[in-house]
Amino acid sequence: MSFTRADSLKCRADFPALARTLNGVPLAYLDGPAGTQVPRRVIDTISGAYAHYNANTHGQFPTSNDVDRVMESTREVIAAFLGVASGASISLGANMTTLNYALSHAIERTLKPGDEVLVTQLDHEANRAPWMRLKAAGVNVPEIRLNPNGRLDEADMRAKVGPKTRLVAMGYSSNALGTVNDVELARELTRAVGAWLLVDAVHYAPHFPMDISTLDPDFLLCSGYKFYGPHVGVLYTRPGLLETLPTDRLPAQEPIAPYRIETGTLNHPAMEGVAAAVEYLASWGVGRSLRERIVDAMTGISAYEHALAAHYYAEVAKIPGVKVWGTDFSSRRRAPTVSITLEGVTPFAMATELGLEGVCVWDGDFYALRPIELLGLAAQGGVLRTGVSMYSQESDIERLLSGLSRIAGRRLGTAA
Ligand SMILES: Cc1ncc(COP(=O)(O)O)c(C=O)c1O
C-alpha cells in the first residue's frame, strides 16, 4: 500500500489552493465532502486544452481530432477508476444531479402505474427528488427506513424489495453521516426480483477504491469535483442497458452508449480534467497498469483518511456538550466524514466562528434533507460536518478541535 502519512504531507505541494492563508495562517480545508481542491496537474490539463485544442468533436481538422481522441481516452481513464472494462459505459454530463434527472426521465417512460421505485431515507436529495417525482405518474416510491444509529434498516430493505420493485436508488455512502450502505445486499435483492440497482457513489468515490465490475450495478453515478477534479458528472450504465432506454435526445444525437444520454455540447476541457485527477490519484500508487495504481493509491488514501477521521471522531466526542452523529470507526466501511452538534450553539454559529479562523467546515443539511429532518436536526440548522481528504493533516484537526473546545467552554462559562 503506497499512500502514507508522509505522502499526505508531500502531496500538499501539488495543490496550489493549500497555500492560501488567512492572517498568515494556512486555511484548513476540511470541506472536502462539498468539493475538494485540485492539484496543479488538473489545472494545467484544463488550461492546456483551451490553449491547444479548443474545438467541438467530430470535425475533419487537427484540433477536433484531438478532442475526439482526448474524450475517448478520458472515458477509458474514468472506467479504470471505477473498475469497469470499457469507457463505452461511461457517460458524462454537467453534474450528478443533472445526469440523474435525465436518467429518471428515461426510466419513467419504461414504468407503469403501480410499479415501485425504492429510495432511502439516508440519501442526498439528488438521489431522491428525481425519483420522488415519479409519484405524479402513479409510480409508488417507498423509502427504505433510516435507523437512529445512522444506518439503513436492513430488515426494512428486505421487506420492501418485492415483485413490484423496478428500481432501487441507493447511496453508496452518506454525505451527511459517512455511513457506507450495504449496496451488495441491495444488489442481491434487486437481482432476485429482476429490478435495477442505481448507486449514488458521489460520496464514496473519493474515499475508497471502486470496483464496479464486482458490484455490478445497473447504474452508478459520481462527481469529479469530489475527487480532486472539476465539476463534471459521471454516469456508468451496465453495457447494453442505455440503448434500451428512451432518453431525452435530439434526433441527430448518437443513439448508442455512452452518448445516448449526453445532450448538447459537453465541457470537454473539464472532462479531460477529471481524467487528470484520476491520473493524479494513480500517481500515488504502484502497479503495472493504471487500474492497479489506482487501486493501490485509493487503498492507501482510504486507510490514511480513515485513521485521521477516527481520531477526530474520538476526540471531538470528549468535548462537553458535543454529540457525534453516525456510526463509529470500528469498521473500515465508514467514510471519513463526521457530523456533530453542540448543545446550545447552532452549527451556523460554529462554522462562522471557525471560518473566521480559516477552518473550513460546513454547517447545514448539505441537501441530505431527509436524514437531517428524521434525526430531529432541521430546526437547529443541521449539523457541523468535517470531511477528511488526502491532503488533510492532524494539525488541521487539532485546530478544529481547539476551536470547538473554546466555543464549548464559552458556552459552559456563560451558562454558569
Ligand atoms: C452523496 C451525494 N450525492 C449527490 C450529490 C450531487 O452531486 P452534484 O453536485 O454533482 O450534482 C452530492 C453533492 O454534494 C452528494 O454529496
The ligand as a Tripos MOL2 file, in Angstrom:
@<TRIPOS>MOLECULE
LIG
   16    16     1     0     0
SMALL
NO_CHARGES

@<TRIPOS>ATOM
      1 C1        -23.9680   11.9470   -1.8590 C.3       1 LIG1
      2 C2        -24.1860   12.9830   -2.9110 C.ar      1 LIG1
      3 N1        -24.9520   12.6880   -3.9650 N.ar      1 LIG1
      4 C3        -25.1790   13.5720   -4.9510 C.ar      1 LIG1
      5 C4        -24.6470   14.8290   -4.9090 C.ar      1 LIG1
      6 C5        -24.9210   15.7710   -6.0350 C.3       1 LIG1
      7 O1        -23.7990   15.8590   -6.8480 O.3       1 LIG1
      8 P1        -23.6650   17.0160   -7.9450 P.3       1 LIG1
      9 O2        -23.3020   18.2400   -7.2240 O.co2     1 LIG1
     10 O3        -22.5920   16.5280   -8.8670 O.co2     1 LIG1
     11 O4        -24.9710   17.1250   -8.6310 O.co2     1 LIG1
     12 C6        -23.8420   15.2010   -3.8270 C.ar      1 LIG1
     13 C7        -23.2820   16.5590   -3.7350 C.2       1 LIG1
     14 O5        -22.9400   17.0300   -2.6810 O.2       1 LIG1
     15 C8        -23.5990   14.2480   -2.8060 C.ar      1 LIG1
     16 O6        -22.8250   14.5390   -1.7570 O.3       1 LIG1
@<TRIPOS>BOND
     1     1     2 1
     2     2     3 ar
     3     2    15 ar
     4     3     4 ar
     5     4     5 ar
     6     5     6 1
     7     5    12 ar
     8     6     7 1
     9     7     8 1
    10     8     9 2
    11     8    10 1
    12     8    11 1
    13    12    13 1
    14    12    15 ar
    15    13    14 2
    16    15    16 1
@<TRIPOS>SUBSTRUCTURE
     1 LIG1         1 GROUP 0 **** ****
